[in-house]
Amino acid sequence: MKDILEKLLKIPLPAQILLTLVAGGLYGYFLPNESAYVTWAGDIFLRALRMIVAPLILCSIISGVAGLRASGDGSPMARMGIKTLLYYTVTSLLSILVGLTLVNLVRPGDGFKSSALHATSIDVKPLSDTLKEIIPRNVFQALMQDDMLSIIFFAFLAGAILLRMKSEQSKTLTDFFQSGFELMMKMTEWIIRFAPLGVFGIVVAVVSEQVREGSLMESVASLGSYMAVVLLGLAIHAFFTLFGILRLYGGFNPLRHLKAMSSALLMAFSTSSSSATLPLT
């Protein structure tokens, strides 16, 4: 038994996650009434990951921006900010174009009826309100509520001000946040070791619930065209848009990047949670 456990632990993490994802689906399908024995593992895993998201983002951005003291005028940060904004805008625009094109060609929602869907109303906030909400009224409240945009804004502002401060004044704070970032990364590495168990519990919970309600196959059938369009859109955006930019602009091998991101991609697929995937990414 010990030898088998040691061999399993030597399997790469992405392979472990993929194996437990399949195993969780089989367990949930054939033993739906015994799901309570393992679903707790998924809950604990997600809570542990979400626990470290806010401090990880805060410490990493502040230490990263403050570490750009390559020149006293902070121009490296300005160049990085412009490039980041341009990249985000261009890739978002391209992804929207891909999505709108596929939806209008395939029209996956035609014929799908749902009282809950028709009863749902969407409140669209004005751009001015959205911009105002980026600036936190209370940074500690933003940390408690995992308000990512507010945390990122505060972190960039703090890092930029540390860049402008004299080196002897900012060194203590920069070292503090750098140490905090190292602590969060070590904690993340420790939590990620339990990813296969967490993924197993999450998948068992989802599949067993659908089986007990007798809606597993109906859900797959009714949402089949929608799922196909989503997967096709993601594939086009990932393999053509993002990989094209990676190769042409960054000069980086997309396959090497895909291999490096395999753990994060499997985590995103199995948990359906961007917050849970963020620390691993």
N, C-alpha and C positions, 0 to 999 in steps of 0.2 A: 504493500500500500504506500509506503514511504517512497519507494522508487517511482511508482506511478505519479505521485504528487510532484516529485522533483522534475520528472519529465514534462508534466503539464506546465509547470512554472517556467520552464525553459522555452516554451512556445512563445513567439512574438505576441505582443499585446493586441495588435489588430486581429490576428488569427484567433486569439482567446475570445475577444469580443464577438467575432463572427460565429464561432462555435457555440457560445452561450446564447447568442441571439436565436440560432436555429433550435437549440435545445429548449430554450424558453418557450418558443412557439409550439413545439411538440408537447411539452409538459402542459401548457395551458389548454391545448386542444383535447388531449386525451384524459387529463386529470383536472378539469375545471373546478371541481368542488374541493380540491385539496390545495388551491392556489394560496390560501392564507398562510401556509407554512413557509412560503418563500417570498411573497410580495413585499414583506417588511424590508428585505435587503435593498430593493429598489428605492423605497422611500428614504431609508437612511443614507443611501449613496447620493441621491439628489439633494437632500438637505445639506450634506457635507460639502458638496460642490458649490451650492448657492451661498453657503456660509463664507466662502473665501473670495467670491467674485468682487464685491465692492472694495475690500482692502487691497486686493491684487491689482485692480484697475487704478486705484488711487496711487499706490506706491510705485507701480511700474511707469505711469505717465510722468509723475513728478520727477522721479529719478532719471527717466529717459530724457526729458526736456532739459533738466538741470545739468545733465551730463554733456550737453551740446556746447560746452564752453570752449569751442574751437576758436572762436573769435569773440572779442569783447562786445561787439555790437549785436550779437544774437542773430546774425544773418542766417546761419545754418537752420535755425528753427523756422525762420520766415520761409526759406526755400522749401523745407519739408512740409510746412503747412500748406503752401500753394500747390505743391505736387499732390499732396493727399487730397485736398479739396477737388482738384482737377480730375484725379483718378476716380474719386467717389462719384462725381457728377457724370463723367463719361460712361462709366460702367453701369450706373443706375439708369441712365438714359437708354443704353443699349439693351439692358434687361427688360425695361418697360416696352420697348419696341418689339422685342422677341415675343413677350407675353401677349401683347395686343394683337400681333399678327396671327399667332396660333389660335387664340380664342376666336377671332373673327373668321378664320378659315374652318375650324373644326366645330365651333359652337357647342362645347360639351354640356352646357346647361339646358339646352333645348329638351323639353319633355320631362325634365326633372321637377317634381312638385313636392313642396315641403311647407307646411303651415308655419313651422318655426322660422323658416327662411323668409317667408313673405311678411312675417310679423316683426322681423328684425329691422330696426331703424339705425342708420349710421349718422353719427354727429360729426361733422367736419369742422374742425377748429380753424379760425382765421390764422394766417401765417404770423401775424403780429403776436397772437397769444402763444403760439408754439415757440416763437423766439424768446418771449419773456419767460416761459417756463423752463428754458434751458438754464437760466441763471437761478441758482437755488436761494430761497429765502433763508434756509438753515441747512448748512452743509451736513450737519450730523443727522438731520432728518432725511436728507437725500441718501446718506449712507445706509440708514436703517431701512429705507424703502426700496433700495437698489435702483434708484433713479439714475440710470447710466449716463444720460446726456448731461445732467447736472453735475455728476461726479467728474465726468471727463472735462467739462468746462472749468470747474474749480481746479482740477489737477493741472491743466494746461496753463491756467492763470498763475497758479503758485509756482510752477516750474519756470515760467517766463520771468517772473519777478526774481526768483532765485538766480537766474542768469544775469540780471541787472545788478544784483547786490555784489559787494566786494567779496572776493574769494574767501577771506578769513571769516566773514560773517555768514556766508551761505554754506560753508563746508560742513558745519555741524548738522544742519538740517538735511543737506544732500546725503551725507553719510547715513543719517537716520532713515530716510526713505529708501535708500539703496539697501540697507540692512533689512528693512521691512519687506522689500521686494524679494530678497533672497529667502526670507522666512516663508513668505507666501508660496514661492516656487517649490521649496522643500515640502511644504504641507500639501501642495497640489500633487507632487510626485507620490507622496505617501497615500493620498486618497485614491489616485488613479490606479494604484495596484489592485484595488478592490473593484475596478470597473467591470470585469466579467461577472462578478456576483450581482452587482447592481443592475446591469443590463438584463441578466437572467430574470431577476425579480420584476423588472418593469415590463418585459415582454410577456411574462406569465400573467401579470395582472390585466394587461390589455386583451390578450387572446382569450383568457378564461371568461372575462366579462362578456365578450361578444358571443362566446359559445353558450353561456348560460342563458343569454337573452334570445338565443336562436337566430341571431342576425348577422353572424359572421359572413356567410356566403352572400346574403342579400346586400350587405354593406359593400362587399367587394364588387358585386355585379352592378349595383346602382351607381357606384362612383368610379367604375372602370374607365370610362372615357375621360373623366376629369383627371384621374390619376395618370393616364397615359399622356395627356396634354401637359400636365405639370412636369412629369419626368422628361418628356421630349424638350420642353422649354429649358429645364435645368441643364440637360445634356448639351443643348446648343450654346447656352450662355457659358457653361463651364469649359467645354472642349474647344469651342471656336472663339468666343469672345475673350474670356479670361486667359486661356492658354495661348491665344494669339498675341495678346498684349505681353504676356510673360516671355514668350519667345522673341518677338520682334523688338519690344521696347526694353525688356529687362535682360535679354540674352541668356535666359535660364532654361534648362531642359524641363518641359512640362511634366514628363513622366517621373523625373526625379522629385519634382514638387508634389505630384500626386502620391508617390510612395511616402514622402515625409508627412503628408497630411492624412494618411489612411486612418490613423487612430482617431483623429478628430472627426473625420467624415463618418466613420462607423458609429462614433459616440452620438453625433447629431442624428443619424438615421435611427438609432435604437432608442434614444430618449425623447426625440422630438422637442428638445429644449435647447435653445441658444444659450441660456444662462448656464446650463450644465456643461455645454461644450466649450464655453469661453475659456475657463481655466486651462483645459487641455490644449486648446489652440494656442 
